[in-house]
């Protein structure tokens, strides 16, 4: 029975899930290979987000832990969670991306850019285009309040975030969907540093 329930869960794909995978498929070549894994992960996150909890002053912090797996699977899961919690958890990130695309529905290339910079501009444009294409009005927002934030810890994506901000010719979508401080308008906050520093930063917010 438990095995059957697990298989059933791995096949329950919501409209939001399908939309996110359409976006992710152009960002990660392993999306098709890891579709069932992501579906299970998506249902686990939805369970914790949608469950009713009694109000208290304690920090409520469901943690999704990825077990030891191949590097490609780890990266795929982290990128999926980043997309889900940034584009569906709050409106501001998605709204800003959609507004940016609608104001310039074309690729703008500054003069005298090199090949890497052209490729980075193209990737940036395609990401915004896919968000506008797949996250249509019939995709419902996840339940959230304006002040709610989701903390995200990934060494790999943290490195990509910093590299994308500092290096011309390098683009990763993470730079468009996360902030690095609690004051950010984005719903997803990426945490830098090692594990001890991460827990200290979280603890400082509630002391």
Buried (B, 14 or more C-beta within 10 A) or exposed (E): EEEEEEEEBBEEBBEBBEBBBBBBBBBBEBBEEBBEBBBBBBBEBBEEBEEEEEEEEEEEEEEEEBEEEEEEBBBBBBBBBBBBBBBBBBBBBBEBBBEBBEEEEEEEEEEEBEEEBBBBBEBBBBBBBBBBEBBEEEBEEBEBEEEEBBBBBBEBBBEBBBBBEEEEEBBBBBBBBBBBEEEBEBBBBBBBEEEEEBEEBBEEEEE
